Amino acid sequence: MLIIVSDATAIILLEKIELLGRLLKDFKILIPKDVEREAIIFGKERNYPDAFRLEEKVKNKMIHAVEVKDYRFVDKVMKDFNIAKGESEAICLFNQEKAQLLATGDKLAIKACKSLGIPISGTCAFVTQAFDNRVIQESEATNMIKTLAKEGRYKPEIIFNALNHISGDKNEI
């Protein structure tokens, strides 16, 4: 089973677009404790519905919140790449758990992952892959991308390319 580590933004957006539950059938998803705090605890304080759903997935062990063991490495990654603690913990957890993919949309975390040779995927890519693998239908994929356009911080060309991909122009992504 493919192991994916996610940062807060990716896990929140996957839950918002209601794709996360479907992905859990094929992937083991891990989040570091700082991401759990950011996505669930802070989200619940703000009364975000997705935070309560994420909490249930952690309680039911559908998503695994894992403690990072090497906080010196976390601090080094934060300093070296000027990234937040959650993204740094996700990178360190990726290495610790020998994961195959890191889910992130954070620009600085993407740069860090590229520098460290860590394979990444953003939320739009999960949608297009789910569509390509017939996990979701065209209308669902289109609605998910439109939600991401409103909820996420995507460049317009990423949304445009994803919508083109879903509508049939497979060369855009």
N, C-alpha and C positions, 0 to 999 in steps of 0.2 A: 504494500500500500504506500502510495506517495505521501511523504511527510511535508507539510507546508507550515512555515512559521509566518505569522501575520503581525503587522503593526496595528495600531489602533484605527487609523483611518481606513485601511483596507477591510478590517473585520467589521467595522461599523457600516461601511457602505455595502458590503456583501449582505449584511443583515437587512439594511434599509430596502434594498431592491429584491429581497426575499429569494436570493440565490444561495445563500450560505447553507441552508438545510439540505438542498439538493447536492451540494458539493461534498457534504459530510458523508455521503454514501460511498464515495470513491476515494476520499482523501482523509488523512489524519491531520487535523489542524491544531497547532500549538500556538499559544500566546505567552509571552513573558508576563511576570507578575505586574510590572509597571503598565503594561498594556491593559491588563485586567482592571487595574485601578482607574486608568484613564477612560476606557471604553464602558466599563460597567459601573464602578462606584461613582465617578463624577457624572456619568450619564444619568444614573438613578437620581442623584441630587438635583439634576435639572429636569427630572421627570420625563426623560426621553424613552418612548416605548421600546426602541430597539435595545436599549441597555437592559431592560427587564428580560427581554427575549434572549439576549446573550447570556445573562446570568443563569437562566434556566438551562441553556446548552452547556454551560460549565458545570452546573450542579449535576446534570445528567451525564456528565463525562463524554459529551459529544464534541466539545472543545476542551483541550487540556491546557490549563494554566500551569506553567512550569517555572520554577525558580531558577534564575541564572546563577551558576556557581562561581564564576570568575568576575567579580566586580572591578578588579583592576583592569581587565580587558574592556569592560563596559566603559569605564572612565577614559581609557585610552582612545577608544573608538569615538566617544563623544568629543574629546578634545581634538583628535586628528582630523575629523571630518565635520566638526561644528554642527553636530546633530543632537536632537533631543534624546532624553534618557530612554523613552519607549522604543525609538528606532534603533538606538544603540543596543539595547537589550535584545531586540529582535535579531539583529545581526549576530550577536554573541550566542543567542539561543540556537540560531541556525547552525553555527559551527558546533556547539555543544551536543546537539541532538542529531547531528549528521543528516539534516533535512535536505530535501532536493530542490525546494523553491521557497523564496521569500516574497510574500505579498506586501507591496507597499506602493504608495503613490507620492510619497514625500520626495521632493526633488533632490534634497541633499542626501537622503538615504539611498536613492537610486545611484547617485554619483559614487557614494561609498561602496555600494554593492558592486558596481562595475569595476571599481578600483581593486576590490578584494576578490573578484572572480565569482561572485555569488549570483546565481540565476534569479531573476526577479520577474514578477508579473503584477500588473496593475488590475484594477477592478474591471475596466473596460475589456481587457484581454480575457478575463474569466468569462465575461458575458459572451464574447464572440466565440470562444472555445466551446462553451456550453451549447451555443447555437449550432456550431459546426458538428458537434458530437450528438446532436438531436436530443439533448437533455431538455432544451426549451424550444418553443416555437418562435417563428419570426416576429409575431406580434408581441410576445413576452419580451424577447430580446430588445426590440425597438423601444418598448416602454421602459425597460431597465436602463437603457442608455440615456433616454430622455430624463429619467430620474437622476442619473449620475450627472447629467449636464446641469441640473438645478442644485443638487446636493454636494457635488464634489468640486474640486478646483482644477478642472481640466481645461487645457487649451482647446479652443474651438475646433482646430484641425483633428485632434484626437477623437472628439465626438463625431465630427463629420466622417472621418475614416471608418469608425466603428459602424455608424449607420449605413455607410456605403457597403461595407463588408456584409452586413446582415441582409441588405437588399439585393445582394448578388454580385457586387464588384469585389471579388476575392483578392484582387491585387492591391487594395488600398492599405491593408495592415501588414 
